[in-house]
Amino acid sequence: MLRDLNVDGISPTDGRRIEVIANGLGLFHGAQLAIDTTIVCTLQRNGTARPRAAREDGRCLEVARTRKEETYPELAGDNGRARLVVFALEVGGRWSSEGIRFIRLLAKNRAKQEPVRLRVRAALAWQRRWCNILGIAAQRAIANSLLERGRASGAVGGVPTVHELLAERLGGEE
């Protein structure tokens, strides 16, 4: 719940929800992250293209970001305490630049735990793994919505060691 964030001006009865609240990641100067996800389609319900979507790559993603800022004005901008991260995807596979940048920062931050010589490869391996997991989760969510099923399960296997992760990456390049 949005009210669970340590942000001024939010009523204890506020019913708005955020998909993920992350603390202690070491990103954005230690700000608490409110990560909201959205999947958008370039087509409207009647089958016509959304305004400017055919001419401007990522236009629907920009509109989604603006909509989230309007939904969560307490988190918009840089208020120092909490930061809104909008992880937006278009049906068809395009990711928002913010989502890509966020995954890169997460991977780089995670790789800091590894010896200096392994950091670049580990960061790339984490980034690749997380992009694959998120891509599959998005496809499942879209499929479930088309089949009118309930919420998609987000269960993912355990966390691999860096050795297993790098072995996955090296095995995938051959």
C-alpha positions in Angstrom: 0.0 0.0 0.0 1.2 3.5 -0.7 0.4 4.5 2.9 3.2 2.0 3.9 5.8 4.3 2.4 7.5 6.8 4.7 6.2 9.8 2.8 4.5 12.8 4.2 1.0 13.7 3.1 -0.4 10.2 2.6 -3.5 9.4 4.6 -3.5 6.1 6.7 -6.7 5.2 4.9 -5.3 5.7 1.4 -6.1 2.7 -0.8 -3.6 3.1 -3.6 -1.3 0.2 -4.3 2.3 -0.1 -5.6 3.6 -3.4 -7.0 6.9 -3.3 -5.2 8.4 -1.2 -2.4 12.1 -1.7 -2.1 14.4 -0.5 0.7 18.1 -0.5 1.1 19.1 -1.2 -2.6 21.8 1.5 -2.6 20.3 3.1 -5.7 19.3 6.8 -6.0 21.2 7.8 -2.8 19.4 5.2 -0.8 15.9 6.4 -1.5 13.0 4.1 -0.8 11.8 2.8 -4.2 8.1 2.6 -5.2 8.2 0.4 -8.3 5.1 0.4 -10.4 4.7 -1.8 -13.4 2.4 -1.3 -16.4 1.9 -3.0 -19.7 0.5 -0.8 -22.4 -0.8 -1.5 -25.9 -0.3 0.8 -28.9 -3.9 0.1 -30.0 -7.0 1.3 -28.3 -10.0 -0.9 -27.5 -11.6 -0.1 -30.8 -8.5 -1.2 -32.7 -7.2 2.2 -33.8 -3.7 3.4 -32.9 -3.2 5.5 -29.9 -2.5 9.2 -30.8 1.1 9.6 -32.2 2.0 5.9 -31.4 2.6 5.1 -35.1 5.0 8.0 -35.6 6.8 8.2 -32.2 8.5 5.1 -30.8 7.7 4.6 -27.2 5.0 7.3 -27.1 2.6 5.0 -25.2 5.4 4.4 -22.6 5.7 8.1 -22.1 2.0 8.5 -21.6 2.0 5.6 -19.1 4.8 7.3 -17.1 2.8 10.6 -17.0 -0.3 8.7 -15.9 1.6 7.1 -13.0 3.0 10.5 -12.0 -0.6 11.8 -11.9 -1.7 8.7 -9.8 1.2 9.1 -7.3 2.0 12.8 -7.2 3.6 12.4 -3.8 6.3 10.3 -5.5 6.8 12.4 -8.6 10.0 14.3 -8.9 12.9 14.1 -6.6 11.5 14.5 -3.1 14.6 12.7 -1.6 12.7 10.2 0.6 11.0 8.0 -1.9 11.3 7.6 -5.6 8.8 6.4 -8.2 10.2 3.9 -10.7 7.8 3.2 -13.6 8.6 -0.1 -15.3 6.6 0.2 -18.4 6.4 -2.3 -21.3 4.5 -2.2 -24.6 2.7 -5.3 -25.9 5.1 -6.5 -28.5 8.2 -6.1 -26.4 9.4 -2.5 -26.3 10.6 -1.5 -22.8 10.7 2.0 -21.4 14.1 3.6 -21.2 13.5 4.0 -17.4 12.9 0.2 -17.1 16.1 -0.6 -19.0 18.1 1.9 -17.0 16.7 0.5 -13.7 17.7 -3.1 -14.5 21.2 -1.9 -15.5 21.6 -0.1 -12.2 20.3 -3.0 -10.2 22.7 -5.4 -12.0 25.7 -3.1 -11.5 24.8 -2.6 -7.8 24.4 -6.4 -7.3 27.8 -7.1 -9.0 29.6 -4.8 -6.5 29.6 -7.9 -4.2 31.9 -9.7 -6.6 35.7 -9.5 -7.0 36.7 -6.5 -9.2 37.7 -8.7 -12.1 34.2 -10.3 -12.2 32.1 -7.2 -11.8 31.5 -6.3 -15.5 30.6 -9.9 -16.5 28.5 -10.5 -13.4 26.6 -7.3 -14.0 25.9 -8.3 -17.6 24.9 -11.8 -16.5 22.5 -10.4 -13.8 21.0 -7.9 -16.4 20.5 -10.7 -18.9 18.9 -13.0 -16.4 16.5 -10.4 -15.0 15.5 -9.2 -18.5 14.7 -12.7 -19.4 12.6 -13.3 -16.3 10.8 -10.0 -16.7 10.1 -10.7 -20.4 8.6 -14.0 -19.6 6.5 -12.6 -16.7 5.2 -9.9 -19.1 4.3 -12.5 -21.7 2.4 -14.5 -19.1 0.6 -11.5 -17.8 -0.6 -10.6 -21.3 -1.6 -14.2 -22.0 -3.5 -14.4 -18.8 -5.3 -11.2 -19.5 -6.3 -12.4 -23.0 -7.5 -15.6 -21.5 -9.3 -13.7 -18.8 -7.6 -15.5 -16.0 -6.8 -14.1 -12.6 -3.4 -12.6 -11.6 -0.4 -14.3 -13.1 1.8 -16.0 -10.5 5.3 -14.4 -10.2 7.0 -17.3 -8.6 10.6 -17.6 -9.7 13.2 -20.1 -8.8 16.0 -19.6 -6.2 18.8 -17.1 -6.5 21.9 -18.6 -8.3 25.5 -18.1 -7.2 27.6 -15.9 -9.4 29.4 -19.0 -10.6 26.1 -20.5 -11.8 25.1 -17.2 -13.3 28.3 -16.8 -15.2 28.2 -20.4 -16.4 24.6 -19.7 -17.7 25.9 -16.7 -19.6 29.0 -18.3 -21.0 27.0 -21.4 -22.0 24.4 -19.2 -23.8 27.1 -17.4 -25.9 28.7 -20.6 -27.4 
